[in-house]
Amino acid sequence: MPDRLEERLSRLPKGWDVVPLGGLPTARLIGYGITRPGEHTDSGVGMVRAADVRNGRLHNGEPKRISRQVHEASLRSQLEVGDVVVVLVGRVGEAAVVTEEFHHWNASRTVGIIRPAEPGDAAWLKLWLGSPDVREWCERRTTGSTLQRTLSLAALRDLPVPIPPAAPRAAFLRAMSLLEAKTATNVRIAECATELTDAQFMVENRNSEVWPGQPFGTLAELAAADAPRPPADKDGMPKEDGIPFVAPGDILQSDKPHLYRTERRLPLGQAGSECAPASLLVASREDGVRAVMNRVPVAVGRGVLVLRPKSVIDGYWLLHEIRSRGIELVAAAQGSAGRELSRRAFGATQVRWPPQDVRERFARLADRLQARARTAHAENETLRVLRGQALDGFLAGSFGGMAAM
């Protein structure tokens, strides 16, 4: 099957060059990060992992920290402002630019590091790496299982990168920076909605010691998920149809309590039983249990526990109950590194259950805040599509005409 990326590059406008990433004159591929970072050190130096690179941004909510001794012994992988970090394990090809917040952090083996010469080079590389055709190109060159898909540095060096003329590129990147700024504003709106909801949940819990205890199993129906994991996208076909597939990583790496979309989808005939909206999807790792409420029907893979509350009102309370007790609830996990939840143990775990009026009051506020976050999310989905269309137009030589419309 023809490579869609190579086919597209063959139709670039006159005056463009194409060079492999490893041969870019304006950027240097540093390599990957630390292979053996050691144990987490609270007072140590932050380390960027693949899980910290999401949606074109770096996230530092719960960073891994390494000892200063390990950091100083790993000079090559110390990050600088303007570096581009690329996921090499898992969601291969996803990229972000290092900002001042992450200056002089280190990087793990799961990410590659590119050091461009100019800010414009970094912005162009991030945009190019984030395009669907490049992500598919990377997927086609991965090795390993679907759980640990790995892109080698040798393959990354071979990635073809188009080099547009300087003036059109500068104009295009200015337009894209406006979209990025609006996207960042919407992300912050959604974050504030979550922070306000969490704060209100703590306020409502101030009298929780007088509430009766009930086990999770009496407040929601619990089920272990087992939908088949989608294969890696080796066929080069887009995966926009079908039903969103939720793996443990989609929950553990989500910085929001509500889930709208995932990277992978299952064809409707292979999805099995759909998980209805307003279910709670729970996953675990050694540092805590995480939960999200799905806002669309999804297929859920192994390693995820599904809770179906008796009402949306109860669902809002249970969602934030789990979020507030993430570390404590690890005791309800079992298996290697506490990654697989036990339905029986989790169902027997006690919850301080508030009166109906408390749950209703909290749900009303949470729903209003979530509605605002949902609007911000919908706007960002539109901006994501617009970015893709703008890049398509730029690669076809028609972006200037689009901008004038």
Solvent accessible surface area in square Angstrom, and as a share of the most:
residue,aa,sasa,rsa
1,M,152,0.68
2,P,99,0.62
3,D,17,0.09
4,R,85,0.31
5,L,0,0.00
6,E,94,0.42
7,E,89,0.40
8,R,56,0.20
9,L,19,0.09
10,S,89,0.58
11,R,152,0.56
12,L,29,0.14
13,P,38,0.24
14,K,203,0.86
15,G,65,0.63
16,W,33,0.12
17,D,89,0.46
18,V,64,0.37
19,V,38,0.22
20,P,69,0.44
21,L,3,0.01
22,G,45,0.43
23,G,46,0.44
24,L,13,0.06
25,P,120,0.75
26,T,59,0.34
27,A,14,0.11
28,R,149,0.54
29,L,27,0.13
30,I,22,0.11
31,G,4,0.03
32,Y,67,0.25
33,G,2,0.02
34,I,17,0.09
35,T,92,0.53
36,R,212,0.77
37,P,30,0.19
38,G,47,0.45
39,E,153,0.69
40,H,89,0.40
41,T,45,0.26
42,D,120,0.62
43,S,93,0.60
44,G,7,0.07
45,V,14,0.08
46,G,1,0.01
47,M,5,0.02
48,V,1,0.00
49,R,61,0.22
50,A,12,0.10
51,A,22,0.17
52,D,10,0.05
53,V,0,0.00
54,R,38,0.14
55,N,118,0.61
56,G,18,0.18
57,R,83,0.30
58,L,18,0.09
59,H,22,0.10
60,N,59,0.30
61,G,69,0.66
62,E,104,0.47
63,P,25,0.16
64,K,40,0.17
65,R,72,0.26
66,I,0,0.00
67,S,37,0.24
68,R,151,0.55
69,Q,153,0.68
70,V,41,0.24
71,H,10,0.04
72,E,102,0.46
73,A,86,0.67
74,S,23,0.15
75,L,124,0.62
76,R,130,0.47
77,S,2,0.01
78,Q,28,0.12
79,L,0,0.00
80,E,74,0.33
81,V,75,0.43
82,G,22,0.21
83,D,2,0.01
84,V,0,0.00
85,V,0,0.00
86,V,0,0.00
87,V,0,0.00
88,L,1,0.00
89,V,25,0.14
90,G,20,0.20
91,R,42,0.15
92,V,0,0.00
93,G,0,0.00
94,E,14,0.06
95,A,4,0.03
96,A,0,0.00
97,V,40,0.23
98,V,1,0.01
99,T,71,0.41
100,E,128,0.57
101,E,102,0.46
102,F,4,0.02
103,H,66,0.30
104,H,100,0.45
105,W,27,0.09
106,N,0,0.00
107,A,0,0.00
108,S,9,0.06
109,R,75,0.27
110,T,40,0.23
111,V,0,0.00
112,G,0,0.00
113,I,0,0.00
114,I,1,0.00
115,R,47,0.17
116,P,17,0.11
117,A,73,0.57
118,E,106,0.48
119,P,108,0.68
120,G,23,0.22
121,D,11,0.06
122,A,3,0.03
123,A,42,0.32
124,W,5,0.02
125,L,3,0.02
126,K,41,0.18
127,L,25,0.12
128,W,1,0.00
129,L,0,0.00
130,G,44,0.43
131,S,6,0.04
132,P,97,0.61
133,D,16,0.08
134,V,0,0.00
135,R,44,0.16
136,E,14,0.06
137,W,6,0.02
138,C,0,0.00
139,E,16,0.07
140,R,64,0.23
141,R,79,0.29
142,T,14,0.08
143,T,95,0.55
144,G,68,0.66
145,S,65,0.42
146,T,52,0.30
147,L,125,0.62
148,Q,109,0.49
149,R,12,0.04
150,T,34,0.20
151,L,0,0.00
152,S,55,0.35
153,L,26,0.13
154,A,64,0.50
155,A,17,0.13
156,L,0,0.00
157,R,104,0.38
158,D,93,0.48
159,L,1,0.00
160,P,21,0.13
161,V,1,0.00
162,P,0,0.00
163,I,58,0.30
164,P,8,0.05
165,P,49,0.31
166,A,83,0.65
167,A,78,0.60
168,P,60,0.37
169,R,51,0.19
170,A,42,0.33
171,A,45,0.35
172,F,0,0.00
173,L,24,0.12
174,R,155,0.56
175,A,33,0.25
176,M,10,0.04
177,S,61,0.39
178,L,131,0.65
179,L,27,0.13
180,E,62,0.28
181,A,60,0.47
182,K,88,0.37
183,T,19,0.11
184,A,50,0.38
185,T,70,0.41
186,N,1,0.00
187,V,32,0.19
188,R,115,0.42
189,I,43,0.22
190,A,8,0.06
191,E,44,0.20
192,C,47,0.28
193,A,9,0.07
194,T,19,0.11
195,E,90,0.40
196,L,104,0.52
197,T,8,0.05
198,D,46,0.24
199,A,54,0.42
200,Q,49,0.22
201,F,6,0.03
202,M,121,0.54
203,V,73,0.42
204,E,7,0.03
205,N,31,0.16
206,R,152,0.55
207,N,79,0.40
208,S,25,0.16
209,E,116,0.52
210,V,111,0.64
211,W,17,0.06
212,P,87,0.55
213,G,39,0.37
214,Q,60,0.27
215,P,35,0.22
216,F,0,0.00
217,G,41,0.40
218,T,69,0.40
219,L,8,0.04
220,A,6,0.05
221,E,109,0.49
222,L,23,0.11
223,A,24,0.19
224,A,70,0.55
225,A,14,0.11
226,D,118,0.61
227,A,15,0.12
228,P,75,0.47
229,R,81,0.29
230,P,6,0.04
231,P,90,0.57
232,A,15,0.12
233,D,30,0.15
234,K,93,0.39
235,D,61,0.32
236,G,1,0.01
237,M,106,0.47
238,P,77,0.49
239,K,67,0.28
240,E,118,0.53
241,D,111,0.57
242,G,25,0.24
243,I,6,0.03
244,P,13,0.08
245,F,5,0.02
246,V,0,0.00
247,A,10,0.08
248,P,36,0.22
249,G,27,0.26
250,D,41,0.21
251,I,1,0.01
252,L,20,0.10
253,Q,48,0.21
254,S,33,0.21
255,D,56,0.29
256,K,61,0.26
257,P,7,0.04
258,H,11,0.05
259,L,15,0.07
260,Y,33,0.12
261,R,78,0.28
262,T,11,0.06
263,E,84,0.38
264,R,28,0.10
265,R,61,0.22
266,L,2,0.01
267,P,70,0.44
268,L,123,0.61
269,G,81,0.78
270,Q,103,0.46
271,A,2,0.02
272,G,63,0.61
273,S,104,0.67
274,E,92,0.41
275,C,5,0.03
276,A,58,0.45
277,P,64,0.40
278,A,27,0.21
279,S,5,0.03
280,L,0,0.00
281,L,0,0.00
282,V,0,0.00
283,A,0,0.00
284,S,1,0.01
285,R,39,0.14
286,E,108,0.49
287,D,66,0.34
288,G,0,0.00
289,V,2,0.01
290,R,46,0.17
291,A,4,0.03
292,V,2,0.01
293,M,0,0.00
294,N,0,0.00
295,R,57,0.21
296,V,48,0.28
297,P,57,0.36
298,V,1,0.01
299,A,0,0.00
300,V,8,0.05
301,G,2,0.02
302,R,179,0.65
303,G,17,0.16
304,V,4,0.03
305,L,4,0.02
306,V,4,0.03
307,L,0,0.00
308,R,84,0.31
309,P,23,0.14
310,K,153,0.65
311,S,51,0.33
312,V,78,0.45
313,I,53,0.27
314,D,14,0.07
315,G,0,0.00
316,Y,3,0.01
317,W,1,0.00
318,L,0,0.00
319,L,0,0.00
320,H,3,0.01
321,E,11,0.05
322,I,0,0.00
323,R,77,0.28
324,S,61,0.40
325,R,42,0.15
326,G,10,0.10
327,I,144,0.73
328,E,102,0.46
329,L,3,0.01
330,V,35,0.20
331,A,95,0.74
332,A,7,0.05
333,A,20,0.16
334,Q,97,0.43
335,G,58,0.55
336,S,98,0.63
337,A,57,0.44
338,G,16,0.15
339,R,126,0.46
340,E,66,0.29
341,L,15,0.07
342,S,18,0.12
343,R,131,0.48
344,R,214,0.78
345,A,43,0.33
346,F,0,0.00
347,G,10,0.10
348,A,67,0.52
349,T,29,0.17
350,Q,100,0.44
351,V,1,0.01
352,R,119,0.43
353,W,20,0.07
354,P,3,0.02
355,P,64,0.40
356,Q,87,0.39
357,D,85,0.44
358,V,16,0.09
359,R,25,0.09
360,E,58,0.26
361,R,103,0.37
362,F,1,0.00
363,A,7,0.06
364,R,132,0.48
365,L,50,0.25
366,A,2,0.02
367,D,63,0.33
368,R,152,0.56
369,L,31,0.16
370,Q,13,0.06
371,A,40,0.31
372,R,105,0.38
373,A,11,0.08
374,R,88,0.32
375,T,66,0.38
376,A,1,0.01
377,H,38,0.17
378,A,55,0.42
379,E,61,0.27
380,N,25,0.13
381,E,47,0.21
382,T,88,0.51
383,L,22,0.11
384,R,91,0.33
385,V,77,0.44
386,L,74,0.37
387,R,45,0.17
388,G,26,0.25
389,Q,99,0.44
390,A,4,0.03
391,L,7,0.03
392,D,61,0.32
393,G,7,0.07
394,F,10,0.04
395,L,6,0.03
396,A,71,0.55
397,G,52,0.50
398,S,52,0.34
399,F,28,0.12
400,G,53,0.51
401,G,47,0.45
402,M,68,0.30
403,A,72,0.56
404,A,90,0.70
405,M,194,0.87
